[in-house]
């Protein structure tokens, strides 16, 4: 999963350290497409100063902590209920993360492309623990 944030001032990078656990306090829109997520990093058409979260899901949680809107758009039963789909922008391949989605930061680095200035924060979902 990928989440693009427009500018570094919207995400305080100093708050993120490798091996620290964080959580999103509210719903978070992410994408299965890195290209779609990068589109949310652009400001006035330019891709600079943003943050790209790369989030790996663990698939071990007993409760549903995300909604794959892209998959729901293709589900025949859902199409009957929502003929236009759950997402207006099907190309975004959206996955909605539930509030208090927990993750650990596994790496932080700058983009390899020198023409684009942005930070990549790699994360791994933390399995739910009783």
C-alpha positions as CSV (number, residue, x, y, z in Angstrom):
1,X,0.0,0.0,0.0
2,X,1.1,3.6,-0.6
3,X,0.1,6.9,0.8
4,X,1.3,10.1,-0.7
5,X,1.4,13.3,1.5
6,X,1.8,16.6,-0.3
7,X,4.6,18.3,1.6
8,X,7.0,17.5,4.3
9,X,5.4,20.3,6.4
10,X,2.2,18.3,6.6
11,X,4.2,15.3,8.0
12,X,6.8,16.0,10.6
13,X,9.5,13.5,9.5
14,X,11.4,14.0,12.7
15,X,8.5,12.2,14.5
16,X,9.3,9.0,12.6
17,X,12.3,6.9,13.6
18,X,13.1,3.4,12.5
19,X,11.7,0.7,14.8
20,X,9.2,3.1,16.4
21,X,5.5,2.2,16.4
22,X,3.0,4.7,15.1
23,X,-0.7,4.8,14.3
24,X,-3.1,6.8,12.2
25,X,-5.8,8.3,14.4
26,X,-8.4,8.5,11.7
27,X,-9.4,6.8,8.4
28,X,-6.5,6.9,5.9
29,X,-6.9,6.6,2.2
30,X,-4.1,4.6,0.6
31,X,-3.6,3.0,-2.8
32,X,-2.3,-0.2,-4.3
33,X,-0.7,2.0,-7.0
34,X,2.5,3.8,-6.2
35,X,1.8,6.1,-9.1
36,X,-1.7,7.1,-7.8
37,X,-0.2,7.8,-4.3
38,X,2.5,10.0,-5.8
39,X,-0.2,12.0,-7.4
40,X,-1.3,13.2,-4.0
41,X,2.3,14.4,-3.3
42,X,2.1,17.0,-6.1
43,X,1.8,20.7,-5.4
44,X,1.0,23.0,-8.3
45,X,1.8,20.0,-10.6
46,X,5.3,19.5,-9.2
47,X,6.5,16.6,-7.1
48,X,8.7,17.9,-4.4
49,X,9.1,17.9,-0.7
50,X,6.4,15.2,-0.2
51,X,6.4,12.0,1.8
52,X,5.5,8.6,0.4
53,X,4.5,6.0,2.9
54,X,5.1,2.4,1.7
55,X,2.9,0.2,4.0
56,X,3.1,-3.6,4.1
57,X,0.0,-5.3,5.5
58,X,0.7,-8.4,7.7
59,X,-2.7,-10.1,7.0
60,X,-2.6,-11.6,10.5
61,X,-5.2,-9.5,12.2
62,X,-8.4,-11.1,13.4
63,X,-10.4,-8.0,12.8
64,X,-10.8,-6.1,9.6
65,X,-8.5,-3.0,9.7
66,X,-8.8,-2.0,6.0
67,X,-11.4,-1.9,3.3
68,X,-10.2,-2.7,-0.2
69,X,-12.5,-0.3,-2.2
70,X,-10.9,-1.4,-5.4
71,X,-11.8,-5.0,-4.8
72,X,-15.3,-4.0,-3.7
73,X,-15.8,-2.1,-7.0
74,X,-15.3,-5.4,-8.8
75,X,-17.5,-7.6,-6.5
76,X,-20.7,-8.6,-8.2
77,X,-22.8,-8.4,-5.1
78,X,-21.5,-4.9,-4.3
79,X,-22.2,-3.8,-7.9
80,X,-25.9,-4.6,-7.3
81,X,-25.9,-2.4,-4.2
82,X,-23.6,0.3,-5.6
83,X,-23.8,0.3,-9.4
84,X,-21.3,3.1,-9.7
85,X,-18.9,1.5,-7.3
86,X,-17.7,2.6,-3.9
87,X,-15.1,4.9,-5.3
88,X,-15.6,7.6,-7.9
89,X,-11.9,7.4,-9.0
90,X,-11.4,3.7,-9.9
91,X,-7.9,4.3,-11.2
92,X,-6.7,5.2,-7.6
93,X,-7.1,1.5,-6.5
94,X,-8.0,2.8,-3.1
95,X,-7.7,0.9,0.2
96,X,-9.1,2.6,3.3
97,X,-7.3,2.0,6.5
98,X,-9.3,2.0,9.7
99,X,-8.7,4.4,12.6
100,X,-5.8,3.4,14.9
101,X,-4.1,1.3,12.2
102,X,-0.7,0.5,13.8
103,X,2.6,0.2,12.0
104,X,6.3,0.1,12.7
105,X,8.7,2.2,10.7
106,X,11.2,-0.1,9.0
107,X,13.2,2.4,6.9
108,X,13.4,6.1,6.0
109,X,15.3,7.3,3.0
110,X,15.2,9.9,0.2
111,X,13.9,9.1,-3.2
112,X,16.6,7.8,-5.6
113,X,15.5,10.1,-8.4
114,X,17.5,13.4,-7.9
115,X,15.0,15.4,-9.9
116,X,12.2,14.6,-7.4
117,X,12.8,15.6,-3.8
118,X,10.7,13.5,-1.4
119,X,11.1,11.1,1.5
120,X,10.1,7.5,1.6
121,X,8.9,6.1,4.9
122,X,8.6,2.3,4.8
123,X,6.3,0.7,7.3
124,X,5.0,-2.7,8.4
125,X,1.6,-3.2,9.9
126,X,1.7,-4.3,13.6
127,X,-0.4,-7.4,14.2
128,X,-3.2,-6.8,16.7
129,X,-2.3,-8.0,20.2
130,X,-4.7,-8.8,23.0
